[in-house]
Amino acid sequence: MSSHHPNTAKEDIMPSITDSTISIPCRKRKLGIKNEDEQNIAKDHVNPCDQECVELHQASDMKMASRVIESSTEEQFSVDKEYNIEDLPAEIVCLVFSFKYHPKLTSTVQSQDTVRTLFQTFGLTSSSFRMICFDYLHKTPLSINAAHVNVQDAIWLASQYAKIGSFRFSSRTHADIGKSLHLLKSCNVSELELLNISGITEPKQSSDEECDQATALGIQLFPAHSLDIQGIHMKTIEALRGRCSPIKSMELACCLVPWYDQLITNYRDSLEQLTLKITKSQDQNIYITSSMAISQMAIVTKLIESMPRLKKLKLQTWFKADINIKSETLEEIDTYFMFDGSFVRKCECPKLKHFKCRNFEQCHQCKNGVLPVLPFEDGELVLLRHGGGIDRWYARPSVDFRVGDRLFRGMKAPNECIVSVKC
């Protein structure tokens, strides 16, 4: 889809740049070249030291930009003049943006707030800068949390065919569901690597004003109670079908009954990280027995075993049921948020490095994950007693055991694997 110019009617964005002038170091100055005649003469008399420097630049990715600037500006700019940043080639400006606006240099994903800041700072400075901003928008994968994107922004991102690298679905209201699906359908998801659909609570009815606004802008809304978790998964599959590259990370809410894993199955060959938030059922009239729960969890076991690249697994459940985990690739398992009394009865993971679980020795039910072959002795978990008052679970102290030093039931993992126990 081709890009369009942004709506410049918003007067509260795009402040002017206070300092956009930079100096361009040209090779002409290094070689002492002052005019075109001297330049032609000097082509065959390049200092070997300068040539060596150029070759060193070519060996470094971080200095690649300087080579592009050097080659692209040598013929365009004179020596004794300072230039505005707009005079740089578009690819260099995009490189500057990537360093200025990346939250992490190791990440290729920007947030929608970054895009807003980019256009507020540069977008209305000039038409050329505006086009560069759009070029950057189309090339850089965005991290979008649909709950933080209003209807107008969603329509604008979709109309510009923005590229999405990370997407957090919002199901707080029916308008949020429609907005989330609209973004997935209309944006560029060819480089989508992370998908989060973790909402479990029933969506609230949107206000009439919000519904009217969304409908007027072309966002499809669904009647109240028409979409449950399974329905959202199915609509997401439709939105992504044939347009999405292999997804590497998923965080999904799902129901034990009825179990629906088609979204996971579609991308199981590429998934490296999976978080499952499993509730019993959204139908309050369905009664789930313990045997039924165990039977359904066996399906989860087979699903995990079928993933050839899975490295990290996190399980969160709202019911008591044990599970077996078998994987040739898993390196980390986190069961801290499994329901009390739920255990991994068999853990056969030859590459496992870390297993996280919960065990509060003063309460028999506040345990999950794995159990030691021999009960913990007095004092082994004494450190956990002092962490009970800390609210944030990941800030609580843990006690670590090597599998080779402390045997756990059903645990078949390397001796170096660490079992971290938190209260």
N, C-alpha and C positions, 0 to 999 in steps of 0.2 A: 504494500500500500504506500502510496507516495505521501510525503510530508506536506503539511500546510503551515502557513504562517500563524503565530499565536494570536490570540485575541488581545489586541493592545488596548481594549477599552478599560481594562483594570488599571486604575490610576495609582493604586497603592503599591505597585511593584515596579521593578526595574529602576532603582536610583542610579544616577550617573556615577561613573568611576572617578575616584578622586586622584588616582595616580596610575596611569596606564602606559607610561613611557618607560622604555627599557633601552639599553645600549646593546647593539649586536656586534660581537667580536668577529670580524671577518678575517679570512686568511690573507686578504690583500695587505692588511696592515702588518701581518707577520712577515710576509715576503717583501715588504717595502714597495709594493706596486701602487702607483699613483694614477696611471691612466691605462687605456686599452692597449696602446702600442707596447708599453712596457709589459703589460700582462701577456701579450702574445710572445714576446721575447723570452719571458720568464718561464713559459710552459715547459721548455726543454732544459731548464736550469733550476729545477726545484732542489732545494737543499735536502740532502739525504736524511738529515735529522728530522726535517718537517715530514718527509715521507714516512719515516719510522713512527712518528707520532700518530699519523693518520692510521697506520696499520694497527697500532695499539688501541686506538679508538674503536676500530672495527671489531676487536675481540671482546668488547664490553657492551652488554645490553644497556647499561645505565648511561653510556656515552653515545648511544645511537642517535639520540635527539640532536646532539651537537653536530654530528656529521650531516644530518638532514638540513639543519639550519645553515650550516656552512655552505653546502652545495646549492641550496635553494636561494640563499641571499647573496651569493657572490656576484651574480649577474644583475640582481635587482636593485641593490643598494650601493650608494657611494660610501667612501670610507669615512669622511669627516662629518658625519651627521648622526643624530640620534633619531630613532624611529619609534612610532607608536606600536603597541602590541598588535593592533589590527593589521599592521603591515606584514606580520608573520604568516607563513602558510597555515592553512586551517588545521593540518594534522599536528602542527607544533602547538597551536593554541589548545587543541584537545588534550595534548600531552600535559600542558601546564595545568589545565583543569583537573586532570586525573590526579596530579600531585596535590593540588590545593584542596580538592573536595573529597578525596577518598577518606572515609573514616579510618580505614586501616590500609596500609600500603600492600598488605598481603591479600586483600580482598578485591574481587572484581565487581562487587555489588555496591551500588549507591542506593540511598534511600530517596523516597519521594520528596523529603524535606531538602535534600541536597539539590535536587532539580529546581525546587522553588527558589532556593538561595541563589543558584546559578543564574536563573532568569531575572531575579530581582537585581542582581549585581551587574550583569552584563547585557541582558536581553534587549533592553531598549536603548542601549548606547548608540547602536548604529544598525543598519540593515545587514551589513556583513557579519557583525557579531551575532545578530539574531540567528542568522543561518548557521553559524558555527555552533551555537547553542543547540539548535535542532539536530545538527549532525551528531553532536555529542550524545544527545538524548536517544538517537536511534542506534548508536554503537555501544552504549554503556548499559549493561543489565542493571535494572533497578530492584531495590528491595522494597516491596509494597506491603503495608499493613492496611487492608481494606477498611478497617474500623477507623483509621485516621485520615481517610480520603473522603472528602465530601462529594456530593453528586456532581457538581460542576467540574471538579478536578478529575473525577473518574471519566467523565465524558471527554474532557480535553486529552487525557492520557490515551484513551482509546482512539480518538480521532487522529492522534499523531503516531499511532502504531508503536508506542513506546515498548522498549524491550524489557522483559521481566526476567530477573534471575532468581529472585526469592519472593514467595507470595504467601501471605497469611490471610486466609479466608475469614470473613466475619459473618457470623450467624446471630448476632445480637438482636437484629430486627429483620423483618421481611424485606425492607429496603436495602439493608446491608447484604442480604443474600443475593438480591437482584443485582446490586452494584458489583459484588464480587464475581458473579458469573459473567457479567458484562465485560469486566476487565479481562478475564481469562479468555473469553471468546474473541475480543477485538484487539487485544494487544499482541505483540510478538513474543511468543513463549518458546521459541526455538532453542533458547539457552536456559530455560527454567531448570534449576537444580534442586531447589528446596521448596516443598509444598507443605503448608501447615493448615489442617482443617481440624482444629481441636475443640471446637465448641460443642458442648454436650447439652446444655440447658435449652429448653424450648424457646424459640425466638419470640420476641415481643412484637405486637402489632405496631407498625410505624404510624406516625401521626399523619393525618389527612394531608397536611401541607407537604410533608416529605414525600408521600406517595404521589401527589399531584405533580410535584417537581420532577421526580424520577420518571414518571410516565410521559410527561411533556418532553423530556430530553431523550426518550427512546429506550429507557431501561425497562426490561420486562420484570414485572412483579408477580409473585405467586400468592394465591389466597392463603388466608390463615390456616395453619395446621396441614397444609398440603405437602410440605416437604419435611421429612424426618432426616436423620443422619444418613440413612441409606439413599434417600432421594437426592440429598446434596452430593453424595459420592457419584451417583449416576449422572447428574447434571454436569459435574466436573469432568467426568470421563468424556461426555459429549463435547464439552468445550475444548478439551485438549486433544481429541482424537486426530491423529495424523499431523499434528502441528508441533508436537513437543519432543524435544530431544530427551534422552534418558535422564530421569530424575535420580539424584543421588541421595536425597534425604527427605523423609516424610515424617510428619507428626499428625496422627489421625485419631479422631474419636470414632468409636464404632460400638455396636451393640452385640452382645453375646448371642441374643436371640431376637430377630433372625440374624445370623452371621452373614456378612457380605464383605468380601475381600477382593472384588474385581479390580478396584483401583490399585491396590498393592500388587496384585498378580500381573497387571499390565506392565509394571515397571520393576518387577522383582529381579530381573537380570542385571539392573544397574544400581539398585539401592545399596548404599553403604551404611546408612544410618536409619533406624526405624524406631519411632516412639508410638506405642499403642496405648490409648486410653479407653479401656473397655468397661462399659456399663452393662447391667443385666439386659434391660430392654426399655424402650420408650413407651411400651404398652404396659400400663400399670396392672392390667388384668392378667398378665402372663406370670404364672408362678414357676420359678426355676428351682428344681431340686438340686441337691449336691451332685448326684450322679449325672444329671443333665449338664451341669456346669463343667464337670470333669470331661465329659464326652465332647463338649464344644471346645474346650481348651486343647484337646488333642488335635483339632483342626488347626489351631494356632501353631502347635508344635510342627506339624507337617509344612505349614506355610514358611516358617522360619528356616526349616531345613532345606527348603527349595531355593533359597536365595544364595547365589554363588559368590556374591561380593560383600555380603553383610558383615560389618565390623563392629557396629555399636547398636545395642538393643536396650530400650527402656520400656518397662511394663508398669502400667498403673491400672489397678482394678478396683471395682466397687462391690466385690462379692468374694466370698471365700472359696478358693479352688486352687488345687495344685497344678503344676505344669511340668513337662519335660522339655528340655532344650537340647537340641542336637544341631551342631553347626561345625563345618570344617574351616570357617573363616572368622567367626566371632572373636573379637579381642576384648570387648567390654560389655558387661551385663549390669543393669541397674534395676533392682526390684524394690527399692526403698519405698515407693508409693504403692506397692501391692497391698491388698487388703490384709488386715491382721490375721495371722494363722495360715497364710498362703505360702507354699514353699515350692522350690524347684527340686522335685524328687530325683531327677536325673539330669545332670549337666555334663554332657559329653562334647567338650569343645577343646580340641587339641592345641588351638592357638590362643586360648583365653589368657589375658594378662591381668584383668581387674574385674572383680565381682563385688557390687555394692548392695548391702542389705541392711535390715534393721533388727535390733535385738535389745530390748529394754529388760534387763534381768529382774527388775522388781515387779514386772507385770507379765504373766505367762502369755497373754494374747497379743502383746505388742512385739510380735516377732514375725519375720518373713524371710524369704530368700533361701538360705541353706542353714542346716543345723549341723553342729559338730558331732562326730561319732561318739566322743566322750563329752558330757555336759561341761560347759564353761565352769571353771573353778572360781571360788571366791577371790575377788580381787582382779581377775582377768579383764573384767569390763568396768572396773571401778571408775575409770576416767569418764565413762558415759554418764555417771550419776551427776557429775558437775556440769554437764551440758544440757540437762533437761529443761532449764529455764530459757534457753536461747531459742528465739522464735524461728529464725531462718535456718532451715534444715541443713543447708550446705555449709553453714558457719559452725555447726555443732562438731565437737571432737569425734574422732573415730578411732577404733582400735583395729590395727591391721595384722593379719595372719598370713603367712606363706602356706600354700597348700601342702608343700613338702614338709612343713613342721607341724601342721595341725590338720588332722583328717576330718573331712566333712562328708556327710552322707550323700551318696550318689554323685560325688564330684570327681569327674575324670578330666583333669586339666593339668598343665605343666606344673612342676614343683615350684616354679618361680611365680606362679599366679598369686596375686594378692586378694584376699577377701577382706573388704573393709566393712566393719560393723559400726553402725551409728545407732543412737538411741532414738 
